[in-house]
Amino acid sequence: MMGRSVSWAIGFALFVPLLNSCRSPFDLTSGSRISVINNGDSSIRFSLINPDKKINPKSGSNYFWFRSGKIHRTEGEFAGKLLDGDYDLFGPDSELFQKGQYRNGRRKGKWKSWYSNGALASIIIYKKGNQSGRAIFFEKKGKLRLSSKFSHGKKNGREKEFKNGVKSAIRRYNDGDLVWEKIIVF
């Protein structure tokens, strides 16, 4: 009797992983699949788009996609599974280095990055894969370093540069071209 229960338990233990591997890897509510890449000193957690969804790539847009165990970036094309959903990059001690979202392989919304000491390094806004809106960069000690405005991936408007938290330069951009610059001496 004991031998039969042991063999049943072994059979069950072998069957459950097989059953789990037969499940669809896609979350039925979001249509995406969560994946993790570990490469020694960091790990990336990301979601992939449902392969049944058809995407027509747009020229000028950067696409992020997964193939052969790596995340790739190309402009105007892709040749793998597009990233779609949350994206988190972790350091060697599981500290968060970068956080953002993808939609159809393109960055969207607010992206944040941090230094290894946990201080905020940057906040960048993306629309349809391009920087759009304010981009803010900080020094390791938390002081503001640079504040720029973007439109369709190009600097557009006023940019302020800081050194040790004190304004050191002001620039104005129009469609990515520098229009004027004022250096502040202190």
C-alpha positions as CSV (number, residue, x, y, z in Angstrom):
1,M,0.0,0.0,0.0
2,M,2.8,2.4,0.9
3,G,4.6,1.7,-2.5
4,R,1.4,2.6,-4.4
5,S,1.0,6.0,-2.6
6,V,4.7,6.8,-3.2
7,S,4.4,6.0,-6.9
8,W,1.2,8.1,-7.1
9,A,3.0,11.0,-5.5
10,I,5.9,10.7,-7.9
11,G,3.6,10.5,-10.8
12,F,1.6,13.6,-9.6
13,A,4.9,15.5,-9.1
14,L,5.9,14.8,-12.7
15,F,2.4,15.6,-14.1
16,V,1.9,19.0,-12.5
17,P,4.9,20.7,-14.2
18,L,3.8,19.1,-17.5
19,L,0.3,20.5,-17.0
20,N,1.6,24.0,-16.2
21,S,3.8,23.9,-19.3
22,C,0.7,23.3,-21.4
23,R,-1.0,26.5,-20.2
24,S,-1.0,29.5,-22.5
25,P,1.9,31.7,-21.6
26,F,-0.3,34.8,-22.1
27,D,-2.3,36.5,-19.4
28,L,-5.9,36.4,-20.7
29,T,-6.7,39.8,-19.2
30,S,-3.9,41.8,-20.8
31,G,-2.8,39.7,-23.7
32,S,0.8,40.0,-22.6
33,R,3.4,37.6,-21.2
34,I,5.8,38.4,-18.3
35,S,9.4,37.5,-18.9
36,V,12.6,37.9,-16.9
37,I,16.2,38.1,-18.1
38,N,19.0,37.6,-15.6
39,N,22.5,38.5,-16.7
40,G,24.8,38.3,-13.7
41,D,24.8,41.8,-12.3
42,S,21.2,42.8,-13.3
43,S,17.8,41.5,-14.2
44,I,15.0,42.8,-16.3
45,R,11.3,42.1,-15.9
46,F,9.1,42.9,-18.9
47,S,6.0,42.0,-20.7
48,L,5.6,40.8,-24.3
49,I,2.8,41.6,-26.7
50,N,0.5,38.8,-27.8
51,P,1.9,37.4,-31.1
52,D,-1.5,37.4,-32.6
53,K,-1.7,41.2,-32.5
54,K,-0.6,42.7,-35.8
55,I,1.6,45.9,-35.6
56,N,2.6,48.0,-38.6
57,P,5.9,49.6,-37.7
58,K,6.2,53.4,-38.3
59,S,9.4,54.9,-39.6
60,G,11.1,57.2,-37.2
61,S,9.9,55.2,-34.2
62,N,12.2,53.1,-32.0
63,Y,10.9,49.6,-31.3
64,F,12.0,47.4,-28.5
65,W,11.7,43.7,-29.0
66,F,12.8,40.4,-27.6
67,R,14.5,37.6,-29.5
68,S,17.1,35.0,-28.7
69,G,17.2,35.9,-25.0
70,K,17.9,39.6,-25.6
71,I,16.1,42.9,-25.8
72,H,16.8,44.7,-29.1
73,R,16.1,48.2,-30.3
74,T,15.6,49.2,-34.0
75,E,14.2,52.2,-35.8
76,G,11.1,51.6,-37.9
77,E,11.2,47.8,-37.9
78,F,11.3,44.8,-35.5
79,A,12.1,41.1,-35.9
80,G,10.9,39.5,-32.6
81,K,8.2,39.8,-29.9
82,L,7.5,43.4,-29.1
83,L,7.7,44.6,-25.5
84,D,4.2,45.7,-24.2
85,G,3.4,46.6,-20.6
86,D,5.5,47.2,-17.5
87,Y,9.3,47.2,-17.7
88,D,11.6,47.0,-14.6
89,L,15.4,46.9,-14.5
90,F,17.0,45.8,-11.3
91,G,20.7,45.9,-10.1
92,P,22.8,43.2,-8.5
93,D,21.2,43.7,-5.1
94,S,17.6,43.9,-6.5
95,E,17.6,47.7,-6.3
96,L,15.4,49.3,-8.9
97,F,17.4,51.1,-11.7
98,Q,14.7,51.9,-14.3
99,K,10.9,51.7,-14.5
100,G,8.6,52.4,-17.4
101,Q,6.0,51.0,-19.8
102,Y,5.9,50.0,-23.4
103,R,2.9,49.9,-25.8
104,N,3.3,48.0,-29.0
105,G,7.1,48.0,-28.6
106,R,7.4,51.8,-28.0
107,R,8.1,53.6,-24.8
108,K,5.1,55.4,-23.3
109,G,4.4,57.6,-20.3
110,K,6.7,58.4,-17.4
111,W,10.1,56.6,-17.3
112,K,12.2,56.9,-14.1
113,S,15.7,55.8,-13.5
114,W,17.7,55.7,-10.2
115,Y,21.4,55.7,-9.2
116,S,22.8,52.7,-7.3
117,N,22.5,54.8,-4.1
118,G,18.7,54.9,-4.7
119,A,18.7,58.6,-5.6
120,L,16.5,59.6,-8.5
121,A,18.6,60.0,-11.7
122,S,15.9,61.0,-14.3
123,I,12.3,61.4,-15.2
124,I,11.5,61.3,-18.9
125,I,8.1,61.4,-20.6
126,Y,7.4,59.4,-23.8
127,K,4.5,59.5,-26.3
128,K,4.4,56.9,-29.1
129,G,8.1,56.1,-28.4
130,N,9.5,59.6,-28.6
131,Q,10.5,61.9,-25.8
132,S,7.7,64.4,-25.4
133,G,7.2,66.9,-22.6
134,R,9.7,67.5,-19.8
135,A,12.9,65.5,-19.2
136,I,14.5,66.1,-15.8
137,F,18.0,64.8,-14.8
138,F,19.4,64.8,-11.2
139,E,22.9,64.6,-9.7
140,K,23.7,61.6,-7.5
141,K,23.1,63.7,-4.4
142,G,19.6,64.6,-5.6
143,K,20.1,68.1,-6.9
144,L,18.6,69.2,-10.2
145,R,21.2,68.9,-13.1
146,L,19.2,69.5,-16.3
147,S,15.6,70.2,-17.2
148,S,14.6,70.1,-20.9
149,K,11.4,70.1,-23.0
150,F,10.9,67.7,-25.9
151,S,8.4,67.4,-28.7
152,H,8.3,64.4,-31.0
153,G,11.8,63.3,-29.8
154,K,13.5,66.6,-30.3
155,K,14.5,69.3,-27.9
156,N,11.9,72.1,-28.2
157,G,11.7,75.1,-25.8
158,R,13.7,76.1,-22.9
159,E,16.4,74.0,-21.3
160,K,18.0,74.8,-17.9
161,E,21.3,73.4,-16.7
162,F,22.4,73.4,-13.1
163,K,25.6,72.9,-11.2
164,N,25.4,72.0,-7.5
165,G,21.7,73.0,-7.6
166,V,22.5,76.5,-9.0
167,K,21.4,77.5,-12.6
168,S,24.5,77.6,-14.8
169,A,23.0,77.9,-18.3
170,I,19.8,78.5,-20.2
171,R,19.2,77.4,-23.8
172,R,16.4,77.6,-26.2
173,Y,15.7,74.9,-28.8
174,N,13.4,74.9,-31.8
175,D,12.7,71.5,-33.4
176,G,16.0,70.1,-32.1
177,D,18.2,73.1,-33.2
178,L,19.9,75.4,-30.6
179,V,18.4,78.9,-31.1
180,W,20.2,80.7,-28.3
181,E,22.3,80.1,-25.1
182,K,23.1,82.0,-22.0
183,I,25.9,80.8,-19.8
184,I,25.6,82.1,-16.2
185,V,28.9,82.7,-14.4
186,F,28.9,82.5,-10.6
